[in-house]
Amino acid sequence: MNFALTEEQLAVRDAAREFAQTELLPGVIERDENQQFPKEQIKKMGELGFMGMMVDPKYNGGGMDTVSYVLAMEEISKVDASCSVVMSVNNSLVCWGLEKFGTEEQKQKYLTKLASGEKIGAFCLSEPEAGSDATSQRTTAEDKGDHYLLNGTKNWITNGSSASFYIVIAQTDVDKRHKGINALIVEKGMEGFTVGPKENKLGIRGSDTHSLMF
Ligand SMILES: Cc1cc2nc3c(=O)[nH]c(=O)nc-3n(C[C@H](O)[C@H](O)[C@H](O)COP(=O)(O)OP(=O)(O)OC[C@H]3O[C@@H](n4cnc5c(N)ncnc54)[C@H](O)[C@@H]3O)c2cc1C
């Protein structure tokens, strides 16, 4: 097995390193101290293709392999961990799931905007009583025919206020326990959905971590 990086992987790493040094390093301490979301930096990362690196180009992604994605993540994390957590949630937790499990309509409507960085996504699993043991989460989604009624609270959600689209994990069939858990797409501004205040953290303070109420 050949473990050497390919020319393309090396080029991705170098581009991410250059970007991190020139665009992320200036002001990184101030952004962290002021708990300032790196809006401009994330916009540039989207333009350079860092927000949907592994997504199929037909959905505006970069079509790259996982190693390239990890190399870029490493370079960005070295300089600005807030930018890298925004990037990792958007790439891994939101785009990946949508591409693998979403319908074509969902991909056209949401994935194309998330992969290009035009919009940011959030992944909502953790709850006040459910962290590592994700199956004990208690948020429910009741099928009301033409819509689902979501009830619950999610905690520590990265991109909590800056996201436009949220993947929310909920129980659609409580009796089936962990086999009755599903993922729903919630758009910011939908009725009954409230973003709680920003949570204080000891590190990666540029990233906005929030509780969400449904
Ligand atoms: C900055 C930040 C961003 C986050 N972003 C998101 C997000 O975007 N979306 C989201 O859904 N969640 C998010 N989270 C939540 C995160 O995923 C949870 O904190 C994580 O799942 C751990 O859960 P917990 O904090 O409740 O710890 P716990 O589950 O209570 O674990 C506490 C400790 O006990 C250990 N432990 C737990 N169970 C066992 C066991 N059975 N045996 C032995 N040891 C065990 C753990 O390893 C850990 O050391 C974020 C958290 C942080 C801090």
PDBQT file of the ligand as one rigid body, heavy atoms in Angstrom, charges set to zero:
ROOT
HETATM    1  C1  LIG A 301     -17.505  23.236  21.478  1.00  0.00    +0.000 C 
HETATM    2  C2  LIG A 301     -18.558  22.198  21.364  1.00  0.00    +0.000 A 
HETATM    3  C3  LIG A 301     -19.299  22.095  20.194  1.00  0.00    +0.000 A 
HETATM    4  C4  LIG A 301     -20.288  21.118  20.083  1.00  0.00    +0.000 A 
HETATM    5  N1  LIG A 301     -21.023  21.063  18.909  1.00  0.00    +0.000 NA
HETATM    6  C5  LIG A 301     -22.045  20.171  18.839  1.00  0.00    +0.000 A 
HETATM    7  C6  LIG A 301     -22.885  20.153  17.677  1.00  0.00    +0.000 A 
HETATM    8  O1  LIG A 301     -22.693  20.909  16.725  1.00  0.00    +0.000 OA
HETATM    9  N2  LIG A 301     -23.908  19.289  17.656  1.00  0.00    +0.000 N 
HETATM   10  C7  LIG A 301     -24.164  18.431  18.674  1.00  0.00    +0.000 A 
HETATM   11  O2  LIG A 301     -25.120  17.656  18.573  1.00  0.00    +0.000 OA
HETATM   12  N3  LIG A 301     -23.382  18.419  19.799  1.00  0.00    +0.000 NA
HETATM   13  C8  LIG A 301     -22.338  19.266  19.893  1.00  0.00    +0.000 A 
HETATM   14  N4  LIG A 301     -21.545  19.285  21.011  1.00  0.00    +0.000 N 
HETATM   15  C9  LIG A 301     -21.833  18.371  22.101  1.00  0.00    +0.000 C 
HETATM   16  C10 LIG A 301     -20.838  17.204  22.148  1.00  0.00    +0.000 C 
HETATM   17  O3  LIG A 301     -21.013  16.376  21.050  1.00  0.00    +0.000 OA
HETATM   18  C11 LIG A 301     -21.046  16.501  23.483  1.00  0.00    +0.000 C 
HETATM   19  O4  LIG A 301     -20.452  17.345  24.435  1.00  0.00    +0.000 OA
HETATM   20  C12 LIG A 301     -20.434  15.143  23.496  1.00  0.00    +0.000 C 
HETATM   21  O5  LIG A 301     -21.287  14.268  22.779  1.00  0.00    +0.000 OA
HETATM   22  C13 LIG A 301     -20.212  14.628  24.911  1.00  0.00    +0.000 C 
HETATM   23  O6  LIG A 301     -21.380  14.679  25.630  1.00  0.00    +0.000 OA
HETATM   24  P1  LIG A 301     -21.452  15.308  27.103  1.00  0.00    +0.000 P 
HETATM   25  O7  LIG A 301     -20.794  16.645  27.062  1.00  0.00    +0.000 OA
HETATM   26  O8  LIG A 301     -22.877  15.230  27.577  1.00  0.00    +0.000 OA
HETATM   27  O9  LIG A 301     -20.553  14.365  28.008  1.00  0.00    +0.000 OA
HETATM   28  P2  LIG A 301     -20.947  12.974  28.639  1.00  0.00    +0.000 P 
HETATM   29  O10 LIG A 301     -21.626  12.122  27.616  1.00  0.00    +0.000 OA
HETATM   30  O11 LIG A 301     -21.679  13.230  29.931  1.00  0.00    +0.000 OA
HETATM   31  O12 LIG A 301     -19.514  12.380  28.954  1.00  0.00    +0.000 OA
HETATM   32  C14 LIG A 301     -18.698  12.879  30.029  1.00  0.00    +0.000 C 
HETATM   33  C15 LIG A 301     -17.486  11.989  30.156  1.00  0.00    +0.000 C 
HETATM   34  O13 LIG A 301     -17.876  10.623  30.453  1.00  0.00    +0.000 OA
HETATM   35  C16 LIG A 301     -17.323   9.733  29.482  1.00  0.00    +0.000 C 
HETATM   36  N5  LIG A 301     -18.300   8.678  29.214  1.00  0.00    +0.000 N 
HETATM   37  C17 LIG A 301     -19.545   8.837  28.722  1.00  0.00    +0.000 A 
HETATM   38  N6  LIG A 301     -20.166   7.651  28.617  1.00  0.00    +0.000 NA
HETATM   39  C18 LIG A 301     -19.284   6.718  29.038  1.00  0.00    +0.000 A 
HETATM   40  C19 LIG A 301     -19.360   5.302  29.168  1.00  0.00    +0.000 A 
HETATM   41  N7  LIG A 301     -20.437   4.610  28.838  1.00  0.00    +0.000 N 
HETATM   42  N8  LIG A 301     -18.262   4.662  29.635  1.00  0.00    +0.000 NA
HETATM   43  C20 LIG A 301     -17.157   5.347  29.979  1.00  0.00    +0.000 A 
HETATM   44  N9  LIG A 301     -17.037   6.694  29.891  1.00  0.00    +0.000 NA
HETATM   45  C21 LIG A 301     -18.089   7.366  29.428  1.00  0.00    +0.000 A 
HETATM   46  C22 LIG A 301     -17.040  10.572  28.239  1.00  0.00    +0.000 C 
HETATM   47  O14 LIG A 301     -15.992  10.019  27.462  1.00  0.00    +0.000 OA
HETATM   48  C23 LIG A 301     -16.627  11.903  28.878  1.00  0.00    +0.000 C 
HETATM   49  O15 LIG A 301     -15.276  11.899  29.253  1.00  0.00    +0.000 OA
HETATM   50  C24 LIG A 301     -20.531  20.225  21.154  1.00  0.00    +0.000 A 
HETATM   51  C25 LIG A 301     -19.770  20.320  22.313  1.00  0.00    +0.000 A 
HETATM   52  C26 LIG A 301     -18.799  21.286  22.426  1.00  0.00    +0.000 A 
HETATM   53  C27 LIG A 301     -18.005  21.361  23.701  1.00  0.00    +0.000 C 
ENDROOT
TORSDOF 0
